[in-house]
């Protein structure tokens, strides 16, 4: 199929570094690997272009600068119409030919966008709408929303016109079905991971090349390198440094740890300075490294340096399908995570993780200490993590599920 991928949200660069950008790239990458032709229409690109997406057809309409919040929201509504016109023009151009017409519109739900719905109606092709969060409430709470009635109307229009809505978690699906009853097809398709791109560190014995599935030659019972006694056990976190990721609780927990350890924080965000000050105040300065934002291409190698991975979400509403959880699994890392939202559904019973109450720094410290002290447990849990990723969480299977109603035969 020829797919038009629509992304109006100016906070997400197609080639950015944060989790939302990684998600965009992996969905596009997987659609292409399944044989589909993808063209992207967006408002932001950024500069960290992966080599395998360098040939991606991307058309950008830039959001004007210097606008206040009200003006920016109105500009997004105009850009939504312009994006729709652009896609329809691309499909209808005299030199396009039948092979160039779009067969499906795939839109990442963005406030103020009706572009996907307009394109779907004008071209007579189905719209698949991907919903990652209840954006109306999220925007009001964390960023502010001026034209909330307009945002609500455009959301309702897009939801009603979508042939299929794919939600990243059951909590997001519950919001969609509660506030917009009677929609045609609301499915839960969690996030996934590229198990070819993210692979475990190998012991000196090695395991050879790593593949997407065990049938491709990989033995999921890999052996991670064990730090020598004079090397620290490396605890790792990947994510944007915002309050809802709980990184402050992780730093607080590390202040109670014993033994030789080091905390690596991969990511940047508005909490960076406060977290650095917290680490200094707790006298963890030489035991914590803030690596800043990294390009997605750098993450796999960085994950291989971890011995333990952490997802320390605080208590409160949690509707995420955390990409970091799936990346930690694929990297073959033992995980310590908050038992909140969809995380227990993914990790409980896998043998790959220790789940702790959300926001409980003492419980978090206890789980980390147990793993610092027990290299054998780290090895065992890491092997279970990789096996779980291979068996159940590949992006290939996720994207096949997303497109299943529209693919008549394998491509």
C-alpha positions as CSV (number, residue, x, y, z in Angstrom):
1,X,0.0,0.0,0.0
2,X,0.9,3.6,-0.4
3,X,0.5,5.3,3.1
4,X,0.3,9.0,3.9
5,X,1.6,9.5,7.4
6,X,0.3,12.7,9.0
7,X,1.8,14.4,12.0
8,X,0.6,17.9,12.8
9,X,2.0,18.1,16.4
10,X,4.8,20.7,16.4
11,X,6.2,19.1,19.6
12,X,7.3,15.9,17.8
13,X,10.1,16.0,15.3
14,X,10.0,13.1,12.8
15,X,13.8,12.8,13.3
16,X,13.9,14.0,16.9
17,X,15.4,12.3,19.9
18,X,12.6,11.9,22.4
19,X,10.4,8.8,22.8
20,X,7.5,10.2,20.6
21,X,10.0,10.7,17.8
22,X,11.4,7.2,18.2
23,X,7.9,5.9,18.1
24,X,7.2,7.7,14.8
25,X,10.4,6.4,13.3
26,X,9.8,2.8,14.3
27,X,6.3,2.7,12.9
28,X,7.4,4.2,9.6
29,X,10.4,2.0,9.5
30,X,8.3,-1.1,10.1
31,X,5.6,-0.1,7.6
32,X,8.4,0.2,5.0
33,X,9.9,-3.2,6.0
34,X,6.5,-4.8,5.4
35,X,6.6,-3.5,1.8
36,X,4.5,-0.4,2.1
37,X,5.5,3.0,0.5
38,X,5.3,5.8,3.2
39,X,5.2,9.5,2.6
40,X,5.3,11.8,5.6
41,X,3.5,15.2,6.0
42,X,4.4,17.0,9.1
43,X,5.1,20.3,10.9
44,X,8.5,19.4,12.4
45,X,11.4,17.3,11.3
46,X,14.6,17.9,13.4
47,X,18.0,16.8,12.4
48,X,18.9,13.3,13.7
49,X,18.1,11.4,10.5
50,X,18.8,7.7,10.8
51,X,20.6,6.3,7.8
52,X,17.9,3.9,6.9
53,X,15.3,6.7,6.7
54,X,17.5,9.1,4.8
55,X,15.4,8.4,1.6
56,X,12.1,8.9,3.3
57,X,9.8,11.3,1.5
58,X,9.0,14.0,4.0
59,X,7.0,17.2,3.4
60,X,7.0,19.8,6.1
61,X,4.8,22.8,6.7
62,X,6.5,25.0,9.3
63,X,4.6,26.5,12.2
64,X,5.3,30.3,12.2
65,X,7.5,31.6,15.0
66,X,6.8,34.3,17.5
67,X,3.2,33.4,18.2
68,X,1.5,33.3,21.6
69,X,-0.4,30.2,22.6
70,X,-3.7,31.4,21.2
71,X,-2.2,32.3,17.9
72,X,-0.2,29.1,17.7
73,X,-3.4,27.0,18.2
74,X,-5.2,28.9,15.4
75,X,-2.1,28.5,13.2
76,X,-2.3,24.7,13.7
77,X,-5.9,24.6,12.5
78,X,-4.9,26.4,9.3
79,X,-1.9,24.1,8.9
80,X,-4.2,21.1,9.3
81,X,-6.2,22.3,6.3
82,X,-3.1,23.1,4.3
83,X,-1.6,19.6,5.0
84,X,-4.8,18.0,3.8
85,X,-4.8,20.1,0.6
86,X,-1.1,19.2,0.0
87,X,-1.7,15.4,0.4
88,X,-4.8,15.5,-1.9
89,X,-2.9,17.5,-4.4
90,X,0.0,15.1,-4.3
91,X,-2.4,12.1,-4.9
92,X,-4.3,14.0,-7.6
93,X,-1.4,15.5,-9.6
94,X,-1.6,14.7,-13.3
95,X,1.8,13.0,-13.2
96,X,0.9,10.9,-10.1
97,X,-0.6,8.0,-11.9
98,X,-2.7,5.2,-10.3
99,X,0.4,3.8,-8.6
100,X,1.0,7.1,-6.8
101,X,-2.5,7.5,-5.2
102,X,-2.6,6.9,-1.5
103,X,-4.3,3.7,-0.3
104,X,-4.5,4.6,3.4
105,X,-4.0,7.6,5.7
106,X,-2.2,7.0,9.0
107,X,-2.3,9.9,11.4
108,X,-0.8,10.3,14.9
109,X,-3.6,12.0,16.8
110,X,-2.7,15.7,17.3
111,X,-4.7,18.5,18.8
112,X,-6.4,20.8,16.3
113,X,-5.9,18.4,13.4
114,X,-8.6,17.2,11.0
115,X,-6.1,16.6,8.2
116,X,-6.4,12.8,8.3
117,X,-10.2,13.0,8.3
118,X,-10.2,15.5,5.4
119,X,-7.8,13.4,3.3
120,X,-9.7,10.2,4.0
121,X,-13.0,11.8,2.9
122,X,-11.7,13.6,-0.2
123,X,-9.6,10.6,-1.5
124,X,-12.1,7.9,-0.4
125,X,-9.4,5.9,1.5
126,X,-9.5,4.7,5.1
127,X,-8.0,6.6,8.0
128,X,-6.2,4.9,10.8
129,X,-5.8,7.2,13.8
130,X,-3.1,6.4,16.4
131,X,-3.9,7.7,19.8
132,X,-1.1,7.9,22.4
133,X,-2.7,10.0,25.1
134,X,-5.8,11.8,26.1
135,X,-4.4,15.0,24.7
136,X,-7.2,17.3,25.7
137,X,-6.7,16.7,29.4
138,X,-3.0,16.4,29.1
139,X,-2.6,19.8,27.3
140,X,-4.8,21.6,29.8
141,X,-2.9,20.2,32.8
142,X,0.7,20.5,31.6
143,X,0.9,23.1,28.9
144,X,-2.3,25.2,28.8
145,X,-5.1,25.2,26.2
146,X,-6.8,28.4,25.0
147,X,-9.2,27.2,22.3
148,X,-10.4,24.1,24.1
149,X,-13.7,24.0,22.3
150,X,-12.0,24.0,18.9
151,X,-9.6,21.2,20.2
152,X,-12.6,19.2,21.4
153,X,-14.5,19.6,18.0
154,X,-11.5,18.6,15.9
155,X,-10.8,15.6,18.1
156,X,-14.4,14.4,17.9
157,X,-14.4,14.9,14.1
158,X,-11.2,12.9,13.6
159,X,-12.4,10.1,15.9
160,X,-15.7,9.7,14.1
161,X,-14.2,9.7,10.7
162,X,-11.5,7.2,11.4
163,X,-12.0,3.7,10.1
164,X,-9.8,2.4,12.9
165,X,-8.5,3.9,16.1
166,X,-5.4,2.2,17.6
167,X,-4.6,3.1,21.2
168,X,-1.3,2.4,22.9
169,X,-2.9,1.2,26.2
170,X,-6.2,0.0,27.6
171,X,-6.4,3.2,29.6
172,X,-6.2,5.4,26.5
173,X,-8.8,3.1,24.8
174,X,-11.1,3.5,27.8
175,X,-10.9,7.3,27.5
176,X,-11.7,7.1,23.8
177,X,-14.7,4.8,24.2
178,X,-16.0,6.6,27.3
179,X,-16.0,10.1,25.8
180,X,-16.7,9.1,22.2
181,X,-19.1,6.1,22.3
182,X,-20.2,4.2,19.2
183,X,-16.9,4.4,17.2
184,X,-16.4,1.8,14.6
185,X,-13.2,0.1,15.6
186,X,-11.1,0.9,18.7
187,X,-8.2,-1.4,19.2
188,X,-5.4,-1.6,21.8
189,X,-2.0,-2.0,20.1
190,X,0.8,-1.4,22.7
191,X,4.2,0.0,21.7
192,X,6.9,-2.4,20.6
193,X,10.6,-2.6,20.0
194,X,12.9,-3.3,17.1
195,X,14.7,-6.4,18.3
196,X,17.2,-6.2,15.5
197,X,18.2,-2.6,16.3
198,X,18.3,-3.1,20.1
199,X,20.3,-6.2,21.1
200,X,22.0,-7.3,24.4
201,X,25.6,-6.9,25.3
202,X,27.3,-10.2,24.8
203,X,29.7,-12.2,27.1
204,X,33.1,-13.0,25.9
205,X,31.8,-16.3,24.6
206,X,29.5,-14.4,22.3
207,X,26.3,-15.6,20.6
208,X,26.8,-14.6,17.0
209,X,24.5,-12.3,15.0
210,X,21.2,-11.3,16.5
211,X,17.9,-11.5,14.7
212,X,14.2,-10.5,15.0
213,X,13.1,-13.9,16.1
214,X,14.7,-17.0,17.7
215,X,14.2,-18.7,14.3
216,X,16.7,-16.3,12.8
217,X,19.5,-17.9,14.7
218,X,19.5,-16.2,18.1
219,X,19.5,-18.1,21.4
220,X,17.6,-15.8,23.7
221,X,19.4,-17.3,26.7
222,X,22.2,-14.8,26.2
223,X,24.9,-14.2,28.9
224,X,25.5,-10.6,29.8
225,X,29.0,-9.6,30.8
226,X,29.4,-9.4,34.6
227,X,31.2,-6.4,36.0
228,X,34.5,-7.3,37.8
229,X,34.7,-6.4,41.5
230,X,36.4,-3.1,40.7
231,X,33.8,-2.0,38.2
232,X,30.6,-0.4,39.2
233,X,27.2,-2.0,38.6
234,X,25.7,0.4,36.1
235,X,22.0,1.5,36.8
236,X,20.4,3.1,33.7
237,X,17.5,5.3,32.9
238,X,16.3,6.4,29.5
239,X,13.7,9.1,29.0
240,X,12.8,12.8,28.9
241,X,13.4,14.4,32.2
242,X,9.9,15.5,33.1
243,X,8.1,15.1,36.5
244,X,5.9,12.2,35.3
245,X,9.0,10.0,34.7
246,X,9.9,9.9,38.4
247,X,13.7,10.4,37.9
248,X,13.8,12.3,41.2
249,X,12.7,9.2,43.0
250,X,15.4,7.2,41.3
251,X,18.1,9.6,42.5
252,X,16.6,9.6,46.0
253,X,16.7,5.8,46.0
254,X,20.3,5.7,44.9
255,X,21.3,7.8,47.9
256,X,20.4,4.7,50.0
257,X,22.4,2.2,48.0
258,X,25.5,0.4,49.2
259,X,28.4,-1.0,47.2
260,X,29.9,-0.1,43.9
261,X,27.3,1.3,41.5
262,X,26.9,4.2,39.0
263,X,23.7,5.8,37.7
264,X,23.5,6.8,34.0
265,X,20.7,9.1,33.0
266,X,20.1,9.3,29.3
267,X,17.8,12.2,28.3
268,X,17.2,15.9,28.8
269,X,14.2,18.0,29.8
270,X,12.9,20.7,32.0
271,X,13.8,18.8,35.2
272,X,17.5,18.5,34.3
273,X,18.9,21.3,36.4
274,X,16.8,20.3,39.5
275,X,17.9,16.7,39.2
276,X,21.5,17.6,38.9
277,X,21.2,19.8,42.1
278,X,19.4,16.9,43.8
279,X,22.2,14.5,43.0
280,X,24.8,17.0,44.4
281,X,22.8,17.6,47.5
282,X,22.6,13.9,48.2
283,X,26.4,13.6,47.6
284,X,25.9,11.4,44.5
285,X,27.8,13.8,42.2
286,X,30.6,11.3,41.2
287,X,28.1,8.4,41.1
288,X,25.6,10.0,38.6
289,X,26.2,10.9,35.0
290,X,23.7,13.0,33.0
291,X,24.4,12.2,29.4
292,X,21.8,14.5,27.9
293,X,19.6,13.8,24.9
294,X,21.0,11.2,22.5
295,X,20.0,10.4,18.9
296,X,18.0,7.2,18.6
297,X,20.9,5.6,16.8
298,X,23.1,6.0,19.9
299,X,20.6,4.3,22.3
300,X,21.3,0.7,21.5
301,X,25.0,1.0,22.3
302,X,24.3,2.9,25.5
303,X,21.8,0.3,26.7
304,X,24.5,-2.4,26.3
305,X,26.5,-0.5,29.0
306,X,23.8,-0.9,31.6
307,X,23.6,-3.8,34.1
308,X,20.1,-2.8,35.5
309,X,17.4,-0.6,33.9
310,X,14.8,1.5,35.7
311,X,11.4,2.9,35.0
312,X,10.6,4.7,38.3
313,X,7.2,6.2,37.4
314,X,5.5,8.2,40.3
315,X,2.0,7.5,41.7
316,X,-0.9,9.1,39.8
317,X,-2.7,8.7,36.5
318,X,-0.6,6.6,34.1
319,X,-1.9,5.9,30.6
320,X,1.4,5.4,28.9
321,X,2.8,2.4,27.0
322,X,6.4,3.1,27.9
323,X,8.8,2.6,25.0
324,X,11.6,2.3,27.5
325,X,10.2,-0.9,29.0
326,X,10.2,-2.6,25.6
327,X,13.7,-1.3,24.8
328,X,15.0,-2.5,28.2
329,X,13.5,-6.0,27.4
330,X,15.1,-6.1,24.0
331,X,18.5,-5.1,25.5
332,X,18.3,-8.1,27.8
333,X,18.3,-6.0,31.0
334,X,16.9,-6.8,34.4
335,X,14.3,-4.2,35.0
336,X,13.1,-2.4,38.2
337,X,9.8,-0.6,37.4
338,X,6.8,1.0,39.1
339,X,3.7,-1.2,39.3
340,X,1.5,1.3,37.6
341,X,-0.5,1.7,34.4
342,X,0.2,-0.9,31.7
343,X,3.6,-1.9,33.1
344,X,2.4,-4.9,35.2
345,X,0.5,-6.2,32.2
346,X,3.8,-6.3,30.2
347,X,6.2,-7.4,32.9
348,X,4.4,-9.4,35.6
349,X,5.2,-13.1,35.3
350,X,8.0,-12.7,32.8
351,X,10.8,-13.2,35.3
352,X,12.5,-10.1,33.8
353,X,11.5,-7.5,36.4
354,X,11.1,-6.4,40.0
355,X,7.9,-4.3,40.3
356,X,7.7,-1.8,43.2
357,X,4.9,0.5,44.4
358,X,4.9,3.7,42.3
359,X,6.6,6.6,44.1
360,X,8.1,4.4,46.9
361,X,11.8,5.3,46.9
362,X,12.5,2.9,49.7
363,X,11.1,0.0,47.8
364,X,12.9,1.1,44.7
365,X,16.2,1.2,46.6
366,X,15.6,-2.2,48.0
367,X,14.9,-3.8,44.6
368,X,18.0,-2.1,43.2
369,X,20.2,-3.2,46.1
370,X,19.0,-6.8,45.6
371,X,20.2,-6.7,42.0
372,X,23.4,-4.9,42.8
373,X,24.2,-7.7,45.2
374,X,23.2,-10.6,43.0
375,X,24.9,-11.0,39.7
376,X,23.3,-14.3,39.1
377,X,19.8,-12.8,39.4
378,X,20.8,-10.1,36.9
379,X,21.9,-12.7,34.4
380,X,18.7,-14.8,34.8
381,X,16.4,-11.8,34.6
382,X,18.2,-10.4,31.6
383,X,17.9,-13.6,29.7
384,X,14.2,-13.7,30.5
385,X,13.9,-10.0,29.3
386,X,15.4,-10.7,25.9
387,X,13.3,-13.8,25.4
388,X,10.1,-11.9,26.3
389,X,10.9,-9.1,23.7
390,X,11.6,-11.7,21.0
391,X,8.5,-13.7,21.6
392,X,5.9,-11.0,22.2
393,X,6.9,-7.4,21.5
394,X,8.4,-6.8,18.1
395,X,7.3,-3.8,16.0
396,X,6.8,-6.1,13.1
397,X,3.9,-7.9,14.9
398,X,2.5,-4.6,16.2
399,X,2.4,-3.0,12.8
400,X,0.9,-6.1,11.2
401,X,-1.9,-5.9,13.7
402,X,-2.4,-2.2,13.1
403,X,-2.8,-2.8,9.3
404,X,-4.5,-6.2,9.4
405,X,-8.0,-5.0,8.3
406,X,-6.6,-3.3,5.3
407,X,-4.1,-5.8,4.0
408,X,-5.8,-8.4,1.8
409,X,-2.7,-10.5,1.4
410,X,0.9,-10.5,2.6
411,X,3.0,-7.8,1.0
